[in-house]
Amino acid sequence: MIDLLREFWNSTGLSEILAGSWRNLIMILIAFVLFYLAIARKFEPYLLIPIAFGMFLANFPLGGLINPPLVDAGEVKEAGGLIYYLQQGVKLGIYPALIFLGIGATTDFGPLIANPKSLLLGAAAQFGIFFTFLGAVLLPQFNGFEAASIGIIGGADGPTAIFLTNKLAPHLLGPVSIAAYSYMALVPVIQPPVIRLLTTKRERQIRMEQLREVSKLERIIFPIAVTLIVLLLVPSCAPLIGCLMLGNLIKESGVVPKLTETAGNALLYIVTILLGVSVGATATGERFLQVETLLIIFLGVVAFMSATAAGVLFGKLMCWITKGKVNPMIGAAGVSAVPMAARVVHLEGLREDPENYLLMHAMGPNVAGVIGSAIAAGAFMIFF
């Protein structure tokens, strides 16, 4: 009887934790912090809840949820864990592409089409990606592949960060993806101080002219033209740009409303759950609790803040060139956290002038940033 009880005790996760798996216990506590941020503070709950729960599940010892199948002489002797199979969608690049399909089906590129100059602001904000890449590659802890995966955090685009990191440095998938999604959730906290530091009160009060009406033909031509041009120049970003523009073409065509509804709602939310759980499960104690993880989190902040600063500074340049017709704050929306970054700019405008409505003007650089971050990821894949 005693032997039976001892065997039962040794099979429990509690005995494993007490025996020395303290790293798993710390990761479980971190998962609870993410639960708090997502549920109590409502910081990006659609993403953080699945990520935190994936982390929560994967760090229970002996659960076997992330174990690969046991294969002997080409024959599967024991099936792998549930999350192991879910993670294949990340490793094969399926989930990020499908999320881009859903994003395309919910995105209005009208503000960008009406004001093509905002594309430059979206491009300027990608400076944070390359600035952080150069900083990371100079550190002895990271090689070029890893530095590129860290730099992409500056794009504030979780699916793109996951897509690139899985290609170049899959062992960093956990810390990079969690940093990317965490900073996306903290857009309203990180961006306002940078915006206020780099702009004057007078600049923040600039009102912009109302955007022109965009025709349906322009909206239909846009995703086709962007796909053609971008894939001719950077073919390696085809999975992301192709799915993004396919989703947008489905939406703008107006002839398949059921597809638009499915891609932008059911499909997007289902894949978000699967992606979040799969990514969270990569953050096990053995992988996550390392010095490199702290460096990645720090460099992620640098990437995000420098991307915001670059967008604002380029906005100031455009303001000077146009003799005060461009509010430089809209450059901060060039990071691809849609629509949070645009909403932050809009609220900053209202803070200075209750009748200064900048949301649609900020959406131009915002959606341009989605395209820009995907192109930056494609460029890294070409280089490495």
Secondary structure, DSSP 8 states (H G I E B T S, - for coil): -HHHHHHHHHTSHHHHHHHT-HHHHHHHHHHHHHHIIIIIS-SSHHHHHHHHHHHHHHTSTT--TT---EEETTEEEE---HHHHHTHHHHTTHHHHHHHHHHHHH---HHHHH-TTHHHHHHHTTHHHHHHHHHHHTSTT--HHHHHHHHGGGG--HHHHHHHHHHH-GGGHHHHHHHHHHHHHTHHHHHHHHHHHHS-HHHHT----------HHHHHHHHHHHHHHHHHH-GGGHHHHHHHHHHHHHHHH-S-HHHHHIIIIIIHHHHHHHHHHHHHTT--HHHHSSHHHHHHHHHHHHHHHHHHHHHHHHHHHHHHHTTS-S-GGGGGGGSS-TTHHHHHHHHHHHHH-TT---HHHHHHHHHHHHHHHHHHHHHHHHH-
